[in-house]
């Protein structure tokens, strides 16, 4: 039973805590140094630190945003990737009429999230979030920062009505705030927030992020996302936090820093080269940008002793990061033999993987047509259709492209954007891993598809929906927490791409995780940054906490993950969420003031799939504690006789 604020006060309890969750998007734990991130470095030393921390796989923003918001694993939330198959034709026509028809949308977008909510009973995640539960119990709530990720923190507030968003009860400020229609659909700000921004001398519209990624012949940016984040942090410290204090109620605030992620993606230090990759000066400046945002929030809190004495601050990263390879598949610089890389493209260097390489290779092997769902056109009857992809065409025409624009692919069928697709295979390209859907659930097709996937040299792990049985080369989705109560369609196969580490003599860095490289299905260039794989470089995220409820100078030896944050704060605040699914994180009791040392350690486990035709298997290393999964890394390779499945007792 949820205990409301009035009941707490009537019972004579201490004032309810304030909570600040700070997310440094894409921050690698190894990037937190005294030189580049002095605030986070000091917080890690002075507060509770989590050196055995984990992102959820697939290691993308919105999946981990859903875990941070709800405490549920992705099998329950259905947020399997930043791009995913919705199971219906998403037009946004009924609500905003802003987006082309597609069933594979990019969901870092308020209009798309609103459409998903509208389709799935007002909450496409299906689970209560920390902000929603706190709000229902009298707390003030706010989420500010990166588009998509912040709205997911209280996603029911984006359920649209009459082709518009109502003013949400949670304050939401993101990239699209204040943008004029019809260019964007953003939840509006209430009068109090608008007045607070005006009093602080700040505009009511977020400035744009100006970080062009460049192309295969033009380098990307050489500056962090400063202008946009200056606005976000000034809006937080000069308008929102003072407003939340004036309201006289406890608050929960989520601040989501787009850096270092945004800059690491588009940095121009390393065009088509693996060194320095995301370890150059531009990426380091992006780390400092995020660190400075945290410093300003902590400075505001510490300037008021009463506020500091009653506010917990939890810092996390949604995932790690790696440098992109579009050519090399291992540390020996062996080139991919993919058929897609053997084609010639106007915008891709010779021998490099194009965006959509997985969809191209699958369509070629299946001998079926490939369509690009991000390049719509219309047929003779005015119905939306996808442009056909023909690899090897010297120059694209309005009807065809050389490769999918963003990597997503529709294989087979008519190529029309139908309410129920007639395609045989759908590929949602995300970067370090892709989601493959079989909309008709054909088991024979699944077996054929796995055989094809297991033959590709850039594959680093394979996971398959258990409805198709045990298939050679793949482990079940349940082994990575992706089989649960999701309202959204589950992928038939999740394909993680290969990861490897460059030699320290090449990079000058001794930490192999800082030297990580991954194959990535993305329009970004080799040498820029990406995430999404199941390498430890991507699952190892920075996590630390400080405040009246957390032990000082404490290093937690147990595995923790982004799914453990909401259960921890629900327990600390005495609140209860009504869970629909069973894939839940755990409260981090061992890190809380007054708690005893943990009675046991985590089991370290390995799972091995059945061998594929060439002897390679998916090997998954993970930890298990209190029934929860903490994924370390996976590889797709031949195993030695000494390697066996099982868990080592703690």
N, C-alpha and C positions, 0 to 999 in steps of 0.2 A: 504494500500500500504506500503511495506517495505521501510524504509528509510535507505539507505546504509551509510557506514562510510564516504565515500567521500562527500556525500550530507550533512552530519552532519558538517563536517569540513568546507565545503563551506559556510554553513549557519552561521558559527561563533559560533556554539554551544560549550558547555563545552566538554572536552574529554569524550568519552563514558566510562561508568563504566566497571570495571573488576568484575567478579562474581566467587566466590568459593562456591560450594555446597558440604558440608561435610556430609556424611551419616554414622552414627554409627549403623551398622547392629544389629538389635535386642536389642537396648538399651531401657530399661524401664525407664520411667521418674523418678520413685522412686529411681533408682540406682544412680542418679546424686546428689551426696553429696559432701561437701567440702573435705571429706577425700578421697573418691574414684575417684572423677572426678572434681578436683579443677578448671580446665580450663573451662569446660562446666558450672560448678556452677557459676563461675565469669561472664561468657558470659551471662548467663540467668539473673543475677542480673544487669549487666551493660547495656545490650542491650534490644531488644524487645523479650519478652518471650510469649509463647503460651500455657498457662496451660489448655486450652480446645482443645487439639490437637487430631488428629485422623489418624490412618492408614486406608487403604481401606481393605475391606473384600472380598475374603479370605486373611487373614493377613500373606501373604507369600512374599518372596523377589522379585521375578520377577514381580508379579502383581503390587506391589508398586513401583518397578523400572520403570515400564511402565507409571505409574501415575506421578512420579517425572519427567520423561523425557518429557512427552507430555502434562500434565495437564488434561488428559482425564480419565474418570472412566473406569472400566474394561469392561463394556458392549460395549464400542467403541474399545478398544485396543485388546480385545479377550485374554488377558494374564490372564487367570482365575486361574492359579496355577503354581507351579514350575514343576509339571508333569501334562500334559493335553493331551486330544485326539486331534490329528491333522486333522482327517478326511481322511488321506491317509497314505500309508505305507512309513514311513520315513526310508530310507536306508542310506542316505548320499552317496550312490554309485555313483550318477552322479557328485558329487563334491569332496568328500574326501574318500569314501569307508572305513570309520573308525568305524562305529557303526553297531550293528546288526539291522535287520529289526524290526521295531516296529511302532505302531501308537500311543503309549503312551510314548513319550520321556520325559526325564528330561532336561529342557531347560536351566539350568545354564551351558551352554556349547556352545562355539563359533561355533563349527561345526553344531550343531543342529540349532542354530539361523540362520546360513548361509543357511541351507537347507530350513528353514521356509521362509526366505526372497526370496530364489530362487523359491519357490512354490507359494508365494503370491505377485507377481509383484514387488519384490525388497524391500518390506516393510510390514512384516506380521502384524505390529501394525496398519497400515493404517493411521497414524497421524504423523504430523511433530513434531519433538522433539525440545527442546530449543537449544541444541547444533547444530542441523542441520540448524535451522533458523539463529542462530548467525553466524555460519560458512558461510552461503550464503550471509551474510551482512558484511563480512570482518573481523570478529573476529577470533582469534586463539582459537582452542577448544581442550580439552584433557579430558580423563576419565581414571582413574587409580584405581585399587583395585580389588574387588571381581569378579571372573569369572562369566560371564553372565550378571550381573547387570550393569557393566560399558559399555559393548558393546551395551546394550539396550538403553543407553543414546544417541547414534547416530547409530541406528541399520541398517540403509540403507548402512552404510559403510561395512557391512558384507555380502552384496549380492555377492556371489562368481562368478568368471569367469574362465572358462577353468580349473576346478578342483582346484582352488586356490583362495586365497584372494588377491586382489590388495592392495597396500599400502594405508591405509585409509587417508582421509584428516584430520580427527580428530585423534589425538594421542591416542591410546588405549594400555594400559599396564595392563595385568591381570595375573592370575595364569598360563596361558598357554603360555605367551609371551616367545619366544626363545626356546620353547621345540622342540626337533628334531622330524621330521616326521618319521614314520607314527604314532607316539604316540599321536600327538595332531594336531589340526588345529587352528592356531592363526593368527590374522592379523599381518603382518610384520610392523616393525618400519622403518621410513624413515631415510635417511643418517644423517640429522641434529640431530635427537634424538639419534641415535647410537653414533654420535660424542660427544654429550653432556653427555651421560652416560659414555663413555670412559674417557672424560676429568674429570668427577667426580670420577673416579676410581671405577665405578660400572659395574657389568656384564650386558650383554644384555639379559640374561635369568632370569626369576623370580625363586627364590628358592622354593622348594615344601613346602606345608603345611604339617607338620608332627604332626598330632593329631588323632591317632587311637582311635576309639570310645569304644574299648573293646567289651565285650559280656556279657551274663547274669551271667557269673561267674568271669569275669575279669573286673576290673574298667577301666574307660577311662583315659583321660589325667589329669595331675596335673599342667599343664603349659599353659599360653596363647599362641596365635599365633604370637609369638614375631619375630622369624627369618624372616618370610615372610613379615610381616608388617614393619620391619626395612628396608627391601629393598624398599617396596612401598613408605615409607615416605622419605627415602633418595633420591630415584629417583625423587620424587616430589620436594623436597626443594633444592637439589644440582644440579639437571639436568633440570627438566621440567620448573619450575618457572623461573629460570634464562634464559632459552631458550625463554620462552614466553615474558619475558621483552625485550630481545635483538631484537625480531621481531618488536617491536615498534607498535604493534596493541593491542587493548583491547582484553581480553581473558575471556573465560568461562571455568572453570575447575571443574570437579566432582571428588571428592575423596571418595571412598567407602571402609570404614574400615570393614573387615570381622569380627573382634571382636567388641563387645562381643559375637555376634551370634555363631561363629564357636566354641568357647570354651564352651559356655553355652550348646551347643548341646552335646558335647563329654566329658564334665568334669567328673572326677572320684571321686568326693567328696561324692557321695551319691548312691552307687550301690544298686539298687532295693529298696531304701528307699526314702520316700518323704521329709525327713528332713535330711540335710539342703537343698536338691534339688539344685536349681540354685542360692542359697544365700550363698554358701560356699566360701572359700578363692580363689579357682581357678576362679570362675566366677567374683569375685570382682577384681582379677588381670586382667581379660580380659577387664573390664570396664576401668581400669587405662591405659591399653594398647591403647585403642581407644582414651582416653582423651589425652594421651601423643602425639599421632599423630596430633591431632588438635592443641595442644600447639606449635608444631614445625612449622606448617603452619602459625599460627598467629604470631609467632616470626619472621618468614621470612618476612611477610607482614609489620609488625610494625617496622622492622629495616630500612625500606625505607619510610620516611614520605610522599613522593609523592604517593607511591604505597598504603599506608594505607589510605590516604585521598581520594582515588578513587576506593576502592575495598570493595564490599559488601560480607559478609560471612553469609551464611544460613546453620544452622546445623539442621539435622533431623535424625530420626530413621525410618527405613522402617516399623517396627512393634514392638510390645512389645514381651513378653515371658512368659512362665509358666513352671513349673516342670511337667514332664510326669508321668501320672498314667497308668499302664497297668492292674490294678486290682481293685482299689477302684473307685467308681463312685460318691461319695459324701463325705462331711466332716465327716460323721459318720462312715466312713471306710466300707461302705456296698460294698460287692464284686459284680462284674458283673455276671449276669446269662447268658451271651452270650454262645451259643453252641460252638463257636470257642474256648472259654477259657476252655471248658470242655474236649477238646482233649488233648492228650499228644504229646509233641514235644521234640526233642533232644536238642533244643537250646532255649527253653522258660520255665521258672519256672512254676510249676504246678498251674493251676488256673489263669494264666496271659493271656492276649490277645496277640496273635501272630501278626507279621506283616501280613497285609492283612486280618485282622479279619472281616472287612465289606464285602469284596469280598467272603470270606468263608461263612459267615452267609447268604448272599444273594444267593449264588449258592446252598447251602444246602436247603434253603427254596423254591427256584425255581425248585429244583431237576434237575439241569443242570450241565454239566461238567465245571470245572474251570481250566483255563490255566494261566501260568505265562508269560507275555510278556517280562519280563527281563531275562528269561532263555530260549533262543531259541535253537532249534535243527533243523534237516532237515529230511524231510520224504523220502520215497524210491525214489522219483523223484528228490531229491535235492532241493525241495522247502523249504523255511524257515518255521518252525512251532514252536509253543510255547509248553513248557513242561507242562504236566498235573499236577495239584495239587491234591493230595489225602490226606486230613487230616487224622491223625491216623496211617499212614504208619510208621512202626518202624524206618526205615532208608531210606533216599531218594536214588533213582536209577537215572541213566542218563535220564530216561524218566519221572520221577515224583519227586515232592518235597512235603514236609509236609505243606508248606505254601508259598505264593508268596515271592520272594526274597526281594523286596522293598515295597510290599503291593499292587501293581497294579494287576488288575485281568481282564481276558477276560472270560466271562460267556456265554456258549452255542456256537453253531457253530462247525466248524471243528478243531479249534485250529491252523489253518494255518495263517501265516502273509500275508494277501491278500491286494491288493491295495484298495479295498472296503471291509471292514470286513463283515464276515457273522455271527459275534457274536450277541447275543441278548442284552447283557448288558456289558458295559465297566466301570471299576472302576479305576480312577486315584487317587492313594493314595498320600496324601500330608503331613499328620501330624495331625494338629488340625482340619482339615476338609478334606473331600474327595469329588471328583467330579464324579457323576454318569451319564453316557451317554446312551441313547437309540438310536443307529445308524439308526434304521428303523422307528423311530418316531411313535411307536405304542401307541395310547392313552389308550387302555385297559391295556397294559403292564405297563404304567405309573401309572394307578390307583392301580394296584396290587402291584407295587413296593413301592408306598407311604404307603400302608397298612402295608407292611412288615417293612419298615423303622420306622414307627410310633410305632411299637411294641418293638423296641430295646432299652435296658435300658441305653446305652451309648450315645444316640442321644441327642444333645443339641439345635438343630435348624434345620428346614427343609425349603428349598426354591425350587420352581419348575418353570420351563419354562411355561409362560402363555399360550402357544399353547395347553397345556393339560388341561386348565381350572382351576377352583378353586378346589383343592383337600384337603380333611381333614388333618389337622396337619401342612400344609405348607403355607407359604406366597409366592407371586410371586417373580421371580428374579428381576423384575423391582423395587421392594421395597428396594433392596440393590444395585442398580445401575449396574446390570449385564445384562440388556436387552438393546442393542444398535445396533451399526453398525458393529460389529465384523466381521472380515473375517474368523476367526476360528469358528468351531462348538461350540454352546452353550451347556453346560451341561443340561441334563433334570432335574437333581436334584443336589443341593449342600447340603451336609450333614455336619453341624457343630457338633463337639463332645462336650460332657459335660465339663463344667468347674466348679470349686468350690474353696473355700479358706480354708486353714487350720487355726485352732485356733491360735491366737497370743501366747497363752501359750505354744503351741508346738514349735513355731519357734522363739519366742523372738522378732518378728517384729510386729509393730503396724499397718502398712499399709496393708490392705487386698489384694491390688493388688500385693504386693511383696510376698504374701503368696499363690498366685494362683497356681492351679493344673489343668491340662487338660488331658482328654483321648486323645491319639494320635496314629494314624495309621502309624507306623514308625518302622524301624529295631532298633532304639535306645532303651535304657533300661529305665525301671521305675527309676525315680530319676534324669535322665538327663533332658535336656531342649528341648522344642519345642514351636511352635507357629502355627497360622493358624485358631484359633477358633474365635468365635464372643463374647468372654468375654471382658470386659473393660480392663482387664490386657493385652490383645493383641491389642486392638484398641488404647490404650493410649500410644502414642510414644513421646519421647522428641523432642521438637522443639524450636529453638531460633535463633535470627538473630542480627547481628551487622554490622555497617558500615555507610557511609555517608548518605544513603537513609533511614535508619531505626531509629525510635525514641529511644533515650536512656531511660533506666529505665522505660520501658513501659510494662505493663501486659495486653495482649489482652483478653478481656472477651468473644469474639466471638468464635464460633467453627471454626477450621481451619483443613485442611487435606493435605496430600502429593500431592493431585491434585491441590492445590492452589499455589504451588511453581513456576511452569513454567508460569502460567498467571501473577503472580506478577512480575517476571523478564522480561517477554515480555513487560509489561506495562512500567516498569522502563527504559528499554533500547529503547523503542519506536519501537519495532519490532512487526510483525504480522505473526502468523501461519495460514495456510489455513486448517481449520477444516473440516473433513469429517463427523464426528459424532457430536451430540449435547450435550453429557454428559461431560461438562467441569467444571473445578474448577473456582474459582474467584480470582481476584487480592486482596491481603490483604491491601487495601487502608488505613485502620484504623491504620496500624502499620508504615506507611510511614511518614517521616518528613513533617511537615506542614499540615498534614491531620487533619480534625476536628474529634471529637469523633463520633463514629457511632450513627446514628439517632435512631436505633432500636436494640432490642435484638433478639436472635434466639428463635424460637418456640421449645418447647420440646414436643415430640410426642411419641405415642405408637401405634403399629400395632398389631393386634391379628388375627391369622388364625382361620379358622373353626376348631372345636374340632375334634380330632381323636376318634376312637372307645372307647378308655379308658378315654376320657375327656381331654387329654393333648393337648395343642396348642403351636404353636410357637409364643412367645411374643417378639417383637422387639422394643427396645427403641432407639430413634434417635433424632437428632436435625435438624432443617431446617432453612436455612438462605439464602436469595437471590435465592431461588429456588434450592439450593444445599442440598444434603443429607450428614449428618455426623452421622455415625453409632456408637452408644455407646455400646450396648450389646444385646444379645438375650438369651432366655431360652426356653426349651421345657418342659412345665409343665401344670398342671391344673391351671386355673385362678379363682380368687374369683369374686363375683358379683360386687365388687367395682372397678375392673379393666376393663377399657373400652378403645376402640380405639379412637384416636383423638389427637389433638394438643392443648397445653395450650398457650394462647396468651402471647406475651412477655410483 
